[in-house]
Amino acid sequence: MNQSKKETFSLLRIVGGLGEHALYLLTDLGRMGFFLFSALRGLFKSPFRFRELIKQLCFIGAGSVTVIFFTALSSGMVLGLQGYYSLNKFGAEGMLGSAVSLTLIMELGPVLTALMVAGRAGSAMCAEIGIMRISEQIDALECMSVDPFRYLISPKFLAMLISVPLLTAIFDVVGIAGGYLAGVKLMGVNEGAFFAGMQQSVTNHDVILGVVKSYVFALLLVWVCTGRGYFVQKIRGAGFGAESVSKVTTQAVVISSISVLIFDYLLTAVLL
Amino acid sequence: MSITTPPPPEPAIRFVDVCKSFGERTKRHLVLDRVSFSVPKGQTTVIAGGSGQGKSVILKLILGLLRPDSGQVLVGAKDVSALGYQALQEMRMLFGVLFQGAALFDSLSVFENIALPLRERTKLSNEEIRNRVAATLEQLELTGHEEKFPAQLSGGMKKRVGLARALQLEPEIVLFDEPTTGLDPVMTREIYEMFSVTQQRLGYTAVIVSHDIPQIFTLADQIILLNKGELDVFADEAQIPHSSKPFIREFARMVMGQQVA
């Protein structure tokens, strides 16, 4: 009898724990939904902070050019070498331009740019807002009747939505140049065939797919990274103080990176 | 001829049976247990108590940064927890707040920190803002530090900049969260003097949360002691030992020692 009571009790605890976790997830999702709505609404509130927008564009956009350049160059060159190795087996090296450009424009460009920006700018944004939250700077803004979304978050949203598609375009161009260097200059693929293959195979639809992906990834990145920082004190298991900011920053980069990869598949499946 | 006593000042803030607890469902910690009190207009109310007793929670409830589990927090005639976003923003314009850690924006200079409420909440020209901030800096003996960043300031200077920022819009009510924590006695005295000078000049209602006992009582028109979710209200320090509430007597004995025993 006693044993059966114990079993029932532990079963109830498991079910209760699951229910509590589900409630937490729902609350968190609701919070993040409200956050996204408020941040987007903040874009249309006046006065808009153009100086802050320029600062964020410099940080997210101009500041990421170097890392994007080297990532793109190395990815493009590796694609050029690997592509040449594979296509050479079928005597189809002429298709190298097409393979490199399509892979970069539709997949690697948007995805790798988003992952690089998440690691470089997303983490910094999350930590900045998290520290502002725990040191009561966001409370201070609210107490001054200053909307923290308009003042802090919305300029970051707009800067990310402008920067990421432009960085993706830079990634694509530099990546294709890398593929050209490795394929044409190093492995001796015909230059005309490389460019002709690229021109014939890349359509407007492919470019639009890449652009749509870069906008969606930019929104995901800035939403997750700023949102996690903003709610740093409400995230279960994050702890307190500096530790909570470090944990939440790691969490933001992981969640945003995984979301980018999941949405990459979904967008490809829907739009291809 | 009968002597008529003046009517008590109108309350600026009222707590009515407020409960507030924190923590997860299974281990909730009750911080405020059906507390009721009023903060009279134009006077200084000191809320004292040990760490973790809910003093700062009271300030956050007043500002609508937290909502009570039950009961009402009234600012004037308005119930803070019933206000929508826009009404809450308008209500907060009545307040100036000096946060415990000053909560200065660490990426902005001293000048920019003090100018921020003027830039965001008024239509003053840059020239007028510059003049007003310069005047405040002079009053609070901060001239020459305007280009410094918060990380380059001492604790006392941070508090003074925080006070300058809180008073820029000449608020009706000013909330002070541990204004002297971490300061040496000289700096503490300076902050008290600045408080008295600015309150005399602007005539604001002040709510000071502090555990700087009994020194902080010198500023008080009304004292609220808080311990283990209970509170008691006193007109002056001398009444404290006669509290009817055991937790308050226990707390007073602990922090005021022989004065109460």
Interface residues (C-beta under 8 A of the other chain):
Chain A: E20 M132 S135 E136 Q137 D139 A140 E142 C143 M144 S145 V146 D147 Y151
Chain B: E24 R25 K60 L63 L65 Q89 E90 R92 M93 F95 V97 F99 Q100 G101 A103 L104 F105 D106 L116 P117 E120 R121 L169
